[in-house]
Amino acid sequence: MDVDDRAEYDEFSLFHENVAEFDLGLTDLPEVVRVETALDGDAQRRVSALRWGTGPVEVVFVHGGAQNAHTWDTVALALGRNALAIDLPGHGHSGWRDDGAYTPINLADDIAVAIEAQAPTAQLVVGMSLGGLTSMELAVRHPELVRHLVLVDITPGVNQQKAKAVIDFVDGPQEFASFDALLERTMEFNPTRSESSLRRGILHNARQESDGSWQWRYDRSSHVRSRDLEESDLAGSPMWDDFGAVASPMTLVRGSLSPVVDDDDVAEARRRQPELTVHVVDGAGHSVQGDRPIELAALLAERLT
C-alpha cells in the first residue's frame, strides 16, 4: 500500500468489505455519521463517535485500549439497530487528555457527557477491555445512563500475566516504515483474525506521514502497560467493589481462546453479582467483536426489546 492508496481512505467507504467478509447479505447500508460532543468545562476537548441509524440510540459501544469506534463495525451491521460507537478520549477522533490520566473513572466521566447528549435512553452499554472497565465505572457513577451492562472479555481481575499478549502488542513500535510492516506485526499478534479484517482495522487506527511511514493514531499514554498492572495489582483492586456496586443487569462475554478472563475471575464475578449472565464465545480471543462479530451481535439482540 503506497501513499496514494492512503490518500483515498474514507472511513465510511469500507463497510461493504465487512458485509462481504461475513456474508451479511445487506443490500442497503444504514446511515452512519460522525458526531462530536464538547466536554463540560473543556470546550476544546471533544468526544467523537459514530452514530449508526437515524432513530433513538439503542446500544452504546465502548472499545478497548488502543482501538477505536470502528472495531464494532461488523457487530453494528449484523445487529441492525440504532447505535453509538464511541472513540474513547485519546483514541480515534476524540481529543486527548492533557494530563494523560486515562483511568476508567476519568474516561467514564468523559463519555457520560457524550452518552447523555447522544444516547440518553440506550438499552445496552457494551464495553470491551478498557472500555468494559470504563463502562462499569459509568454504571456506578452515572447509573441513569446504563440500563444493561455487557462486559466483553474483561473483569477487574485482569493482571499482567493474563493481559501479556495485549500489552506486548500495544507496547511495541509506534512508527513503521511501511503499511506492510505494520500489517505484519498486527497479524503476528492477532492469529484469530483475517488479513482483510486487520487491514481495515489498521486503516481506521493508523495514519500515514508525509514520508510514507505509518503511525498509530492513539495517545501512547492511554493504554495499560505492564508496570501499571505490577504496581496496582488489579486482582485485588477496589474495582471489584465497583463491579459489585453495579445496579443494572450485567452480562459477561468471554472469548474461549482468551486468557484475559479465567474461571477464577468468573467465580469472583458471580460472587459479587449473583445474577450475572456469562457467555463463552467459541473460537474468539480477547477481541470477541473482531473474531466472532456475528455471534456477539446475536447475544446482544437477545437483550434488546
Stockholm file with secondary structure:
# STOCKHOLM 1.0

chainA/1-305         MDVDDRAEYDEFSLFHENVAEFDLGLTDLPEVVRVETALDGDAQRRVSALRWGTGPVEVVFVHGGAQNAHTWDTVALALGRNALAIDLPGHGHSGWRDDGAYTPINLADDIAVAIEAQAPTAQLVVGMSLGGLTSMELAVRHPELVRHLVLVDITPGVNQQKAKAVIDFVDGPQEFASFDALLERTMEFNPTRSESSLRRGILHNARQESDGSWQWRYDRSSHVRSRDLEESDLAGSPMWDDFGAVASPMTLVRGSLSPVVDDDDVAEARRRQPELTVHVVDGAGHSVQGDRPIELAALLAERLT
#=GR chainA/1-305 SS CCHHHHHTCCTTSCHHHHHHHTTCCCSSCCCEEEEEEEETTEEEEEEEEEEESSSCCCEEEECCTTCCGGGGHHHHHHHCSCEEEECCTTSTTSCCCTTCCCCHHHHHHHHHHHHHHHCTTCSEEEEETHHHHHHHHHHHHCGGGCSSEEEESCCTTCCTTTTHHHHHHHTSCSEESSHHHHHHHHHHHCTTSCHHHHHHHHHHHEEECTTSCEEECSCGGGSCCHHHHHHHCGGGCTHHHHHHHCCSCEEEEEETTCSSSCHHHHHHHHHHCTTCEEEEETTCCSCHHHHSHHHHHHHHHTTCC
#=GC SS_cons         CCHHHHHTCCTTSCHHHHHHHTTCCCSSCCCEEEEEEEETTEEEEEEEEEEESSSCCCEEEECCTTCCGGGGHHHHHHHCSCEEEECCTTSTTSCCCTTCCCCHHHHHHHHHHHHHHHCTTCSEEEEETHHHHHHHHHHHHCGGGCSSEEEESCCTTCCTTTTHHHHHHHTSCSEESSHHHHHHHHHHHCTTSCHHHHHHHHHHHEEECTTSCEEECSCGGGSCCHHHHHHHCGGGCTHHHHHHHCCSCEEEEEETTCSSSCHHHHHHHHHHCTTCEEEEETTCCSCHHHHSHHHHHHHHHTTCC
//
